[in-house]
Amino acid sequence: MTIFDQRDQNVGHQYNAAGHMNFGTTNNKTDFVKKLEELRAETNQAISGGNIDEEAATDIKYNLDKSVQEAKKLRADPSKIKSHLESARTVLQTLKETSSLVAALGVAINAIQSLF
């Protein structure tokens, strides 16, 4: 068994999204919207926890809200959803502590083509 000595390590703030956000299991638009809403909730937790600064939080919230709104439409435009998710991901990529959210957004973006 491997043992890691982690004494004197300083990680700082780190946010790990919950493991239940798996866009790979979405089979329809309704499931996709639910997963987007979960992602939005996880992002809000990261914001509340101080892992995302106020300016970045504003941009991320806006883009996630717009992607959810568009995905809920009867005739949703997948290019708009993708654009908003990519914008949110771009902002998150500048923050060190949000790699799990960045990964979840990447999977969501890839799932768009098969669902819309």
N, CA, C and O atoms as CSV, one atom per row, in Angstrom:
chain,resi,resn,atom,element,x,y,z
A,1,MET,N,N,0.842,-1.168,0.000
A,1,MET,CA,C,0.000,0.000,0.000
A,1,MET,C,C,0.890,1.235,0.000
A,1,MET,O,O,1.881,1.289,0.728
A,2,THR,N,N,0.537,2.234,-0.820
A,2,THR,CA,C,1.295,3.466,-0.916
A,2,THR,C,C,0.783,4.451,0.116
A,2,THR,O,O,-0.426,4.602,0.296
A,3,ILE,N,N,1.695,5.114,0.785
A,3,ILE,CA,C,1.335,6.121,1.783
A,3,ILE,C,C,1.954,7.439,1.340
A,3,ILE,O,O,3.130,7.498,0.983
A,4,PHE,N,N,1.152,8.484,1.367
A,4,PHE,CA,C,1.612,9.807,0.965
A,4,PHE,C,C,1.786,10.678,2.197
A,4,PHE,O,O,0.888,10.759,3.035
A,5,ASP,N,N,2.918,11.317,2.309
A,5,ASP,CA,C,3.185,12.241,3.401
A,5,ASP,C,C,2.722,13.621,2.958
A,5,ASP,O,O,3.334,14.234,2.084
A,6,GLN,N,N,1.653,14.103,3.553
A,6,GLN,CA,C,1.071,15.372,3.130
A,6,GLN,C,C,1.299,16.491,4.138
A,6,GLN,O,O,0.639,17.529,4.076
A,7,ARG,N,N,2.217,16.287,5.051
A,7,ARG,CA,C,2.520,17.337,6.020
A,7,ARG,C,C,3.045,18.578,5.319
A,7,ARG,O,O,3.736,18.497,4.303
A,8,ASP,N,N,2.703,19.711,5.878
A,8,ASP,CA,C,3.184,21.014,5.414
A,8,ASP,C,C,2.737,21.369,3.999
A,8,ASP,O,O,3.330,22.246,3.371
A,9,GLN,N,N,1.715,20.712,3.492
A,9,GLN,CA,C,1.184,21.072,2.180
A,9,GLN,C,C,0.135,22.152,2.353
A,9,GLN,O,O,-0.656,22.119,3.296
A,10,ASN,N,N,0.133,23.105,1.444
A,10,ASN,CA,C,-0.834,24.192,1.481
A,10,ASN,C,C,-1.580,24.198,0.155
A,10,ASN,O,O,-1.050,24.651,-0.860
A,11,VAL,N,N,-2.798,23.698,0.164
A,11,VAL,CA,C,-3.586,23.591,-1.064
A,11,VAL,C,C,-4.392,24.847,-1.311
A,11,VAL,O,O,-4.639,25.189,-2.468
A,12,GLY,N,N,-4.811,25.547,-0.269
A,12,GLY,CA,C,-5.663,26.716,-0.437
A,12,GLY,C,C,-7.091,26.267,-0.685
A,12,GLY,O,O,-7.479,25.162,-0.305
A,13,HIS,N,N,-7.873,27.129,-1.325
A,13,HIS,CA,C,-9.261,26.771,-1.617
A,13,HIS,C,C,-9.310,25.843,-2.814
A,13,HIS,O,O,-8.638,26.073,-3.820
A,14,GLN,N,N,-10.097,24.810,-2.701
A,14,GLN,CA,C,-10.291,23.901,-3.823
A,14,GLN,C,C,-11.740,23.476,-3.819
A,14,GLN,O,O,-12.310,23.207,-2.762
A,15,TYR,N,N,-12.342,23.415,-4.998
A,15,TYR,CA,C,-13.735,23.012,-5.095
A,15,TYR,C,C,-13.832,21.808,-5.994
A,15,TYR,O,O,-13.336,21.820,-7.121
A,16,ASN,N,N,-14.472,20.765,-5.500
A,16,ASN,CA,C,-14.704,19.567,-6.300
A,16,ASN,C,C,-16.199,19.381,-6.467
A,16,ASN,O,O,-16.927,19.249,-5.483
A,17,ALA,N,N,-16.652,19.371,-7.697
A,17,ALA,CA,C,-18.077,19.179,-7.959
A,17,ALA,C,C,-18.484,17.770,-7.558
A,17,ALA,O,O,-17.696,16.827,-7.628
A,18,ALA,N,N,-19.705,17.659,-7.145
A,18,ALA,CA,C,-20.216,16.345,-6.732
A,18,ALA,C,C,-20.184,15.382,-7.908
A,18,ALA,O,O,-20.317,15.793,-9.061
A,19,GLY,N,N,-20.009,14.109,-7.615
A,19,GLY,CA,C,-19.862,13.102,-8.653
A,19,GLY,C,C,-21.133,12.758,-9.396
A,19,GLY,O,O,-21.088,11.997,-10.363
A,20,HIS,N,N,-22.279,13.302,-8.970
A,20,HIS,CA,C,-23.537,12.934,-9.619
A,20,HIS,C,C,-23.793,13.701,-10.909
A,20,HIS,O,O,-24.799,13.441,-11.570
A,21,MET,N,N,-22.937,14.626,-11.292
A,21,MET,CA,C,-23.131,15.375,-12.529
A,21,MET,C,C,-22.502,14.611,-13.679
A,21,MET,O,O,-21.353,14.860,-14.043
A,22,ASN,N,N,-23.239,13.702,-14.238
A,22,ASN,CA,C,-22.711,12.887,-15.323
A,22,ASN,C,C,-23.568,13.106,-16.560
A,22,ASN,O,O,-24.606,12.467,-16.731
A,23,PHE,N,N,-23.121,14.018,-17.423
A,23,PHE,CA,C,-23.876,14.319,-18.636
A,23,PHE,C,C,-23.852,13.156,-19.617
A,23,PHE,O,O,-24.668,13.103,-20.537
A,24,GLY,N,N,-22.941,12.241,-19.433
A,24,GLY,CA,C,-22.855,11.088,-20.319
A,24,GLY,C,C,-24.050,10.157,-20.213
A,24,GLY,O,O,-24.282,9.333,-21.098
A,25,THR,N,N,-24.809,10.286,-19.132
A,25,THR,CA,C,-25.976,9.424,-18.936
A,25,THR,C,C,-27.272,10.073,-19.401
A,25,THR,O,O,-28.340,9.477,-19.261
A,26,THR,N,N,-27.202,11.270,-19.945
A,26,THR,CA,C,-28.424,11.946,-20.390
A,26,THR,C,C,-28.887,11.363,-21.716
A,26,THR,O,O,-28.113,11.231,-22.664
A,27,ASN,N,N,-30.169,11.019,-21.758
A,27,ASN,CA,C,-30.728,10.401,-22.960
A,27,ASN,C,C,-31.703,11.300,-23.703
A,27,ASN,O,O,-32.101,10.999,-24.829
A,28,ASN,N,N,-32.085,12.400,-23.071
A,28,ASN,CA,C,-33.048,13.291,-23.703
A,28,ASN,C,C,-32.858,14.715,-23.185
A,28,ASN,O,O,-32.067,14.956,-22.273
A,29,LYS,N,N,-33.593,15.650,-23.780
A,29,LYS,CA,C,-33.441,17.052,-23.424
A,29,LYS,C,C,-33.844,17.320,-21.976
A,29,LYS,O,O,-33.235,18.164,-21.318
A,30,THR,N,N,-34.842,16.629,-21.476
A,30,THR,CA,C,-35.288,16.832,-20.097
A,30,THR,C,C,-34.179,16.467,-19.117
A,30,THR,O,O,-33.919,17.206,-18.167
A,31,ASP,N,N,-33.530,15.341,-19.343
A,31,ASP,CA,C,-32.403,14.941,-18.495
A,31,ASP,C,C,-31.262,15.945,-18.592
A,31,ASP,O,O,-30.620,16.273,-17.594
A,32,PHE,N,N,-31.020,16.426,-19.802
A,32,PHE,CA,C,-29.953,17.393,-20.013
A,32,PHE,C,C,-30.210,18.669,-19.219
A,32,PHE,O,O,-29.299,19.208,-18.592
A,33,VAL,N,N,-31.453,19.150,-19.248
A,33,VAL,CA,C,-31.804,20.361,-18.495
A,33,VAL,C,C,-31.606,20.118,-16.995
A,33,VAL,O,O,-31.085,20.983,-16.291
A,34,LYS,N,N,-32.016,18.953,-16.510
A,34,LYS,CA,C,-31.822,18.637,-15.090
A,34,LYS,C,C,-30.347,18.661,-14.721
A,34,LYS,O,O,-29.981,19.187,-13.670
A,35,LYS,N,N,-29.504,18.101,-15.566
A,35,LYS,CA,C,-28.064,18.098,-15.303
A,35,LYS,C,C,-27.488,19.511,-15.361
A,35,LYS,O,O,-26.605,19.857,-14.576
A,36,LEU,N,N,-27.987,20.328,-16.292
A,36,LEU,CA,C,-27.544,21.719,-16.343
A,36,LEU,C,C,-27.920,22.453,-15.061
A,36,LEU,O,O,-27.141,23.249,-14.536
A,37,GLU,N,N,-29.125,22.175,-14.562
A,37,GLU,CA,C,-29.558,22.805,-13.320
A,37,GLU,C,C,-28.712,22.335,-12.136
A,37,GLU,O,O,-28.422,23.119,-11.232
A,38,GLU,N,N,-28.317,21.061,-12.138
A,38,GLU,CA,C,-27.412,20.557,-11.100
A,38,GLU,C,C,-26.058,21.247,-11.194
A,38,GLU,O,O,-25.467,21.612,-10.178
A,39,LEU,N,N,-25.575,21.424,-12.410
A,39,LEU,CA,C,-24.302,22.099,-12.617
A,39,LEU,C,C,-24.387,23.546,-12.136
A,39,LEU,O,O,-23.456,24.062,-11.517
A,40,ARG,N,N,-25.490,24.178,-12.420
A,40,ARG,CA,C,-25.697,25.559,-11.960
A,40,ARG,C,C,-25.705,25.615,-10.433
A,40,ARG,O,O,-25.129,26.531,-9.845
A,41,ALA,N,N,-26.349,24.647,-9.790
A,41,ALA,CA,C,-26.386,24.594,-8.323
A,41,ALA,C,C,-24.982,24.358,-7.752
A,41,ALA,O,O,-24.601,24.983,-6.763
A,42,GLU,N,N,-24.223,23.468,-8.367
A,42,GLU,CA,C,-22.849,23.205,-7.923
A,42,GLU,C,C,-21.989,24.454,-8.073
A,42,GLU,O,O,-21.164,24.758,-7.212
A,43,THR,N,N,-22.187,25.167,-9.163
A,43,THR,CA,C,-21.444,26.403,-9.390
A,43,THR,C,C,-21.806,27.438,-8.339
A,43,THR,O,O,-20.935,28.141,-7.828
A,44,ASN,N,N,-23.085,27.531,-8.016
A,44,ASN,CA,C,-23.518,28.468,-6.972
A,44,ASN,C,C,-22.898,28.115,-5.623
A,44,ASN,O,O,-22.573,29.009,-4.841
A,45,GLN,N,N,-22.730,26.831,-5.345
A,45,GLN,CA,C,-22.056,26.417,-4.112
A,45,GLN,C,C,-20.601,26.858,-4.117
A,45,GLN,O,O,-20.083,27.308,-3.095
A,46,ALA,N,N,-19.945,26.732,-5.250
A,46,ALA,CA,C,-18.551,27.161,-5.358
A,46,ALA,C,C,-18.443,28.672,-5.165
A,46,ALA,O,O,-17.490,29.162,-4.558
A,47,ILE,N,N,-19.422,29.400,-5.684
A,47,ILE,CA,C,-19.443,30.851,-5.524
A,47,ILE,C,C,-19.662,31.199,-4.053
A,47,ILE,O,O,-18.952,32.038,-3.499
A,48,SER,N,N,-20.637,30.557,-3.426
A,48,SER,CA,C,-20.927,30.807,-2.011
A,48,SER,C,C,-19.743,30.448,-1.118
A,48,SER,O,O,-19.525,31.083,-0.086
A,49,GLY,N,N,-18.995,29.451,-1.506
A,49,GLY,CA,C,-17.840,29.015,-0.736
A,49,GLY,C,C,-16.612,29.893,-0.928
A,49,GLY,O,O,-15.572,29.650,-0.316
A,50,GLY,N,N,-16.726,30.906,-1.768
A,50,GLY,CA,C,-15.619,31.820,-1.985
A,50,GLY,C,C,-14.587,31.334,-2.979
A,50,GLY,O,O,-13.496,31.897,-3.060
A,51,ASN,N,N,-14.909,30.303,-3.734
A,51,ASN,CA,C,-13.964,29.758,-4.713
A,51,ASN,C,C,-13.986,30.491,-6.048
A,51,ASN,O,O,-13.107,30.297,-6.888
A,52,ILE,N,N,-14.994,31.334,-6.235
A,52,ILE,CA,C,-15.136,32.084,-7.479
A,52,ILE,C,C,-15.384,33.539,-7.101
A,52,ILE,O,O,-16.294,33.833,-6.325
A,53,ASP,N,N,-14.581,34.447,-7.645
A,53,ASP,CA,C,-14.741,35.861,-7.295
A,53,ASP,C,C,-16.019,36.438,-7.903
A,53,ASP,O,O,-16.622,35.842,-8.795
A,54,GLU,N,N,-16.415,37.597,-7.409
A,54,GLU,CA,C,-17.707,38.194,-7.767
A,54,GLU,C,C,-17.850,38.485,-9.255
A,54,GLU,O,O,-18.901,38.221,-9.840
A,55,GLU,N,N,-16.811,39.022,-9.869
A,55,GLU,CA,C,-16.881,39.355,-11.293
A,55,GLU,C,C,-17.036,38.099,-12.151
A,55,GLU,O,O,-17.873,38.056,-13.052
A,56,ALA,N,N,-16.236,37.092,-11.870
A,56,ALA,CA,C,-16.336,35.834,-12.603
A,56,ALA,C,C,-17.683,35.177,-12.341
A,56,ALA,O,O,-18.288,34.609,-13.250
A,57,ALA,N,N,-18.152,35.252,-11.104
A,57,ALA,CA,C,-19.437,34.647,-10.739
A,57,ALA,C,C,-20.577,35.244,-11.559
A,57,ALA,O,O,-21.471,34.526,-12.006
A,58,THR,N,N,-20.542,36.552,-11.751
A,58,THR,CA,C,-21.586,37.217,-12.542
A,58,THR,C,C,-21.623,36.665,-13.959
A,58,THR,O,O,-22.693,36.352,-14.481
A,59,ASP,N,N,-20.456,36.546,-14.580
A,59,ASP,CA,C,-20.374,36.035,-15.957
A,59,ASP,C,C,-20.819,34.578,-16.039
A,59,ASP,O,O,-21.552,34.194,-16.950
A,60,ILE,N,N,-20.374,33.781,-15.086
A,60,ILE,CA,C,-20.704,32.347,-15.097
A,60,ILE,C,C,-22.193,32.140,-14.879
A,60,ILE,O,O,-22.829,31.375,-15.604
A,61,LYS,N,N,-22.754,32.821,-13.879
A,61,LYS,CA,C,-24.195,32.689,-13.596
A,61,LYS,C,C,-25.023,33.083,-14.814
A,61,LYS,O,O,-25.967,32.383,-15.180
A,62,TYR,N,N,-24.669,34.201,-15.439
A,62,TYR,CA,C,-25.406,34.659,-16.612
A,62,TYR,C,C,-25.411,33.588,-17.701
A,62,TYR,O,O,-26.464,33.254,-18.246
A,63,ASN,N,N,-24.249,33.061,-18.011
A,63,ASN,CA,C,-24.148,32.089,-19.101
A,63,ASN,C,C,-24.825,30.765,-18.768
A,63,ASN,O,O,-25.430,30.145,-19.642
A,64,LEU,N,N,-24.732,30.329,-17.529
A,64,LEU,CA,C,-25.436,29.099,-17.150
A,64,LEU,C,C,-26.943,29.308,-17.174
A,64,LEU,O,O,-27.685,28.441,-17.637
A,65,ASP,N,N,-27.401,30.458,-16.676
A,65,ASP,CA,C,-28.842,30.755,-16.714
A,65,ASP,C,C,-29.357,30.778,-18.150
A,65,ASP,O,O,-30.410,30.211,-18.444
A,66,LYS,N,N,-28.618,31.431,-19.039
A,66,LYS,CA,C,-29.039,31.511,-20.440
A,66,LYS,C,C,-29.037,30.137,-21.101
A,66,LYS,O,O,-29.912,29.847,-21.917
A,67,SER,N,N,-28.080,29.296,-20.767
A,67,SER,CA,C,-28.054,27.961,-21.371
A,67,SER,C,C,-29.240,27.126,-20.890
A,67,SER,O,O,-29.827,26.379,-21.673
A,68,VAL,N,N,-29.595,27.243,-19.623
A,68,VAL,CA,C,-30.762,26.520,-19.093
A,68,VAL,C,C,-32.037,27.041,-19.744
A,68,VAL,O,O,-32.892,26.258,-20.157
A,69,GLN,N,N,-32.164,28.360,-19.834
A,69,GLN,CA,C,-33.357,28.946,-20.462
A,69,GLN,C,C,-33.520,28.467,-21.901
A,69,GLN,O,O,-34.619,28.102,-22.321
A,70,GLU,N,N,-32.443,28.470,-22.637
A,70,GLU,CA,C,-32.508,28.043,-24.043
A,70,GLU,C,C,-32.823,26.555,-24.152
A,70,GLU,O,O,-33.626,26.149,-24.992
A,71,ALA,N,N,-32.201,25.751,-23.316
A,71,ALA,CA,C,-32.415,24.297,-23.371
A,71,ALA,C,C,-33.857,23.928,-23.042
A,71,ALA,O,O,-34.346,22.897,-23.503
A,72,LYS,N,N,-34.538,24.745,-22.260
A,72,LYS,CA,C,-35.928,24.469,-21.887
A,72,LYS,C,C,-36.922,24.804,-23.002
A,72,LYS,O,O,-38.073,24.372,-22.953
A,73,LYS,N,N,-36.495,25.555,-23.986
A,73,LYS,CA,C,-37.399,25.957,-25.063
A,73,LYS,C,C,-37.810,24.751,-25.897
A,73,LYS,O,O,-37.052,23.794,-26.054
A,74,LEU,N,N,-39.030,24.819,-26.429
A,74,LEU,CA,C,-39.538,23.745,-27.284
A,74,LEU,C,C,-38.627,23.550,-28.496
A,74,LEU,O,O,-38.324,22.419,-28.876
A,75,ARG,N,N,-38.203,24.635,-29.087
A,75,ARG,CA,C,-37.288,24.581,-30.234
A,75,ARG,C,C,-35.954,25.227,-29.839
A,75,ARG,O,O,-35.582,26.289,-30.339
A,76,ALA,N,N,-35.282,24.582,-28.966
A,76,ALA,CA,C,-34.011,25.101,-28.463
A,76,ALA,C,C,-32.970,25.165,-29.571
A,76,ALA,O,O,-32.915,24.300,-30.445
A,77,ASP,N,N,-32.155,26.194,-29.519
A,77,ASP,CA,C,-31.078,26.378,-30.485
A,77,ASP,C,C,-29.786,25.835,-29.858
A,77,ASP,O,O,-29.220,26.469,-28.967
A,78,PRO,N,N,-29.320,24.674,-30.313
A,78,PRO,CA,C,-28.127,24.078,-29.705
A,78,PRO,C,C,-26.886,24.967,-29.796
A,78,PRO,O,O,-26.016,24.897,-28.928
A,79,SER,N,N,-26.793,25.795,-30.828
A,79,SER,CA,C,-25.617,26.664,-30.952
A,79,SER,C,C,-25.608,27.729,-29.852
A,79,SER,O,O,-24.541,28.124,-29.383
A,80,LYS,N,N,-26.777,28.188,-29.443
A,80,LYS,CA,C,-26.850,29.166,-28.349
A,80,LYS,C,C,-26.475,28.502,-27.019
A,80,LYS,O,O,-25.745,29.078,-26.212
A,81,ILE,N,N,-26.979,27.297,-26.804
A,81,ILE,CA,C,-26.644,26.571,-25.570
A,81,ILE,C,C,-25.137,26.368,-25.504
A,81,ILE,O,O,-24.505,26.643,-24.484
A,82,LYS,N,N,-24.577,25.891,-26.592
A,82,LYS,CA,C,-23.140,25.619,-26.649
A,82,LYS,C,C,-22.336,26.894,-26.419
A,82,LYS,O,O,-21.350,26.882,-25.682
A,83,SER,N,N,-22.748,27.982,-27.039
A,83,SER,CA,C,-22.033,29.251,-26.899
A,83,SER,C,C,-22.006,29.718,-25.444
A,83,SER,O,O,-20.969,30.151,-24.943
A,84,HIS,N,N,-23.150,29.627,-24.773
A,84,HIS,CA,C,-23.208,30.052,-23.367
A,84,HIS,C,C,-22.379,29.133,-22.471
A,84,HIS,O,O,-21.701,29.606,-21.559
A,85,LEU,N,N,-22.428,27.845,-22.720
A,85,LEU,CA,C,-21.642,26.914,-21.910
A,85,LEU,C,C,-20.148,27.123,-22.146
A,85,LEU,O,O,-19.354,27.050,-21.208
A,86,GLU,N,N,-19.765,27.380,-23.387
A,86,GLU,CA,C,-18.356,27.641,-23.680
A,86,GLU,C,C,-17.887,28.925,-22.999
A,86,GLU,O,O,-16.760,28.993,-22.510
A,87,SER,N,N,-18.745,29.940,-22.967
A,87,SER,CA,C,-18.384,31.191,-22.293
A,87,SER,C,C,-18.183,30.967,-20.797
A,87,SER,O,O,-17.232,31.483,-20.210
A,88,ALA,N,N,-19.078,30.199,-20.185
A,88,ALA,CA,C,-18.934,29.889,-18.751
A,88,ALA,C,C,-17.654,29.097,-18.515
A,88,ALA,O,O,-16.933,29.353,-17.551
A,89,ARG,N,N,-17.374,28.147,-19.379
A,89,ARG,CA,C,-16.169,27.326,-19.231
A,89,ARG,C,C,-14.910,28.170,-19.373
A,89,ARG,O,O,-13.940,27.961,-18.644
A,90,THR,N,N,-14.914,29.113,-20.297
A,90,THR,CA,C,-13.754,29.979,-20.492
A,90,THR,C,C,-13.436,30.765,-19.223
A,90,THR,O,O,-12.274,30.886,-18.835
A,91,VAL,N,N,-14.469,31.293,-18.586
A,91,VAL,CA,C,-14.257,32.028,-17.335
A,91,VAL,C,C,-13.741,31.090,-16.252
A,91,VAL,O,O,-12.798,31.427,-15.536
A,92,LEU,N,N,-14.347,29.926,-16.128
A,92,LEU,CA,C,-13.928,28.967,-15.099
A,92,LEU,C,C,-12.492,28.489,-15.307
A,92,LEU,O,O,-11.790,28.200,-14.337
A,93,GLN,N,N,-12.054,28.404,-16.552
A,93,GLN,CA,C,-10.706,27.922,-16.839
A,93,GLN,C,C,-9.636,28.866,-16.298
A,93,GLN,O,O,-8.494,28.452,-16.095
A,94,THR,N,N,-9.987,30.111,-16.065
A,94,THR,CA,C,-9.010,31.065,-15.525
A,94,THR,C,C,-8.849,30.910,-14.015
A,94,THR,O,O,-7.952,31.509,-13.423
A,95,LEU,N,N,-9.712,30.112,-13.391
A,95,LEU,CA,C,-9.681,29.931,-11.943
A,95,LEU,C,C,-9.098,28.563,-11.618
A,95,LEU,O,O,-9.542,27.555,-12.168
A,96,LYS,N,N,-8.131,28.515,-10.751
A,96,LYS,CA,C,-7.441,27.264,-10.440
A,96,LYS,C,C,-8.327,26.243,-9.744
A,96,LYS,O,O,-8.165,25.041,-9.956
A,97,GLU,N,N,-9.244,26.694,-8.932
A,97,GLU,CA,C,-9.965,25.800,-8.035
A,97,GLU,C,C,-11.203,25.154,-8.638
A,97,GLU,O,O,-11.940,24.479,-7.919
A,98,THR,N,N,-11.456,25.330,-9.902
A,98,THR,CA,C,-12.734,24.897,-10.473
A,98,THR,C,C,-12.581,23.871,-11.591
A,98,THR,O,O,-13.439,23.799,-12.470
A,99,SER,N,N,-11.536,23.094,-11.580
A,99,SER,CA,C,-11.284,22.172,-12.691
A,99,SER,C,C,-12.396,21.141,-12.864
A,99,SER,O,O,-12.677,20.727,-13.988
A,100,SER,N,N,-13.036,20.718,-11.764
A,100,SER,CA,C,-14.118,19.734,-11.905
A,100,SER,C,C,-15.334,20.353,-12.584
A,100,SER,O,O,-16.039,19.668,-13.325
A,101,LEU,N,N,-15.588,21.631,-12.345
A,101,LEU,CA,C,-16.690,22.312,-13.033
A,101,LEU,C,C,-16.357,22.503,-14.511
A,101,LEU,O,O,-17.232,22.370,-15.367
A,102,VAL,N,N,-15.111,22.810,-14.807
A,102,VAL,CA,C,-14.677,22.955,-16.200
A,102,VAL,C,C,-14.874,21.633,-16.942
A,102,VAL,O,O,-15.356,21.613,-18.074
A,103,ALA,N,N,-14.499,20.541,-16.298
A,103,ALA,CA,C,-14.661,19.217,-16.915
A,103,ALA,C,C,-16.134,18.901,-17.158
A,103,ALA,O,O,-16.491,18.382,-18.216
A,104,ALA,N,N,-16.991,19.212,-16.184
A,104,ALA,CA,C,-18.428,18.953,-16.338
A,104,ALA,C,C,-19.002,19.772,-17.487
A,104,ALA,O,O,-19.838,19.276,-18.243
A,105,LEU,N,N,-18.565,21.012,-17.627
A,105,LEU,CA,C,-19.027,21.832,-18.746
A,105,LEU,C,C,-18.569,21.259,-20.083
A,105,LEU,O,O,-19.320,21.285,-21.058
A,106,GLY,N,N,-17.365,20.752,-20.133
A,106,GLY,CA,C,-16.867,20.138,-21.366
A,106,GLY,C,C,-17.709,18.953,-21.794
A,106,GLY,O,O,-18.009,18.793,-22.977
A,107,VAL,N,N,-18.089,18.128,-20.843
A,107,VAL,CA,C,-18.931,16.974,-21.156
A,107,VAL,C,C,-20.317,17.436,-21.596
A,107,VAL,O,O,-20.907,16.861,-22.512
A,108,ALA,N,N,-20.837,18.477,-20.939
A,108,ALA,CA,C,-22.151,19.014,-21.320
A,108,ALA,C,C,-22.119,19.540,-22.754
A,108,ALA,O,O,-23.044,19.299,-23.530
A,109,ILE,N,N,-21.065,20.248,-23.096
A,109,ILE,CA,C,-20.939,20.785,-24.447
A,109,ILE,C,C,-20.906,19.655,-25.475
A,109,ILE,O,O,-21.520,19.767,-26.536
A,110,ASN,N,N,-20.209,18.591,-25.176
A,110,ASN,CA,C,-20.140,17.456,-26.095
A,110,ASN,C,C,-21.481,16.726,-26.218
A,110,ASN,O,O,-21.768,16.134,-27.258
A,111,ALA,N,N,-22.295,16.763,-25.172
A,111,ALA,CA,C,-23.582,16.068,-25.193
A,111,ALA,C,C,-24.627,16.789,-26.026
A,111,ALA,O,O,-25.610,16.175,-26.438
A,112,ILE,N,N,-24.440,18.065,-26.280
A,112,ILE,CA,C,-25.436,18.871,-26.994
A,112,ILE,C,C,-25.766,18.283,-28.352
A,112,ILE,O,O,-26.940,18.166,-28.705
A,113,GLN,N,N,-24.760,17.913,-29.115
A,113,GLN,CA,C,-24.990,17.439,-30.484
A,113,GLN,C,C,-25.912,16.221,-30.540
A,113,GLN,O,O,-26.731,16.112,-31.452
A,114,SER,N,N,-25.794,15.333,-29.608
A,114,SER,CA,C,-26.599,14.128,-29.675
A,114,SER,C,C,-28.019,14.331,-29.140
A,114,SER,O,O,-28.894,13.496,-29.370
A,115,LEU,N,N,-28.248,15.429,-28.434
A,115,LEU,CA,C,-29.558,15.630,-27.808
A,115,LEU,C,C,-30.421,16.667,-28.507
A,115,LEU,O,O,-31.644,16.639,-28.368
A,116,PHE,N,N,-29.819,17.578,-29.252
A,116,PHE,CA,C,-30.613,18.654,-29.859
A,116,PHE,C,C,-30.535,18.619,-31.367
A,116,PHE,O,O,-31.144,19.454,-32.035
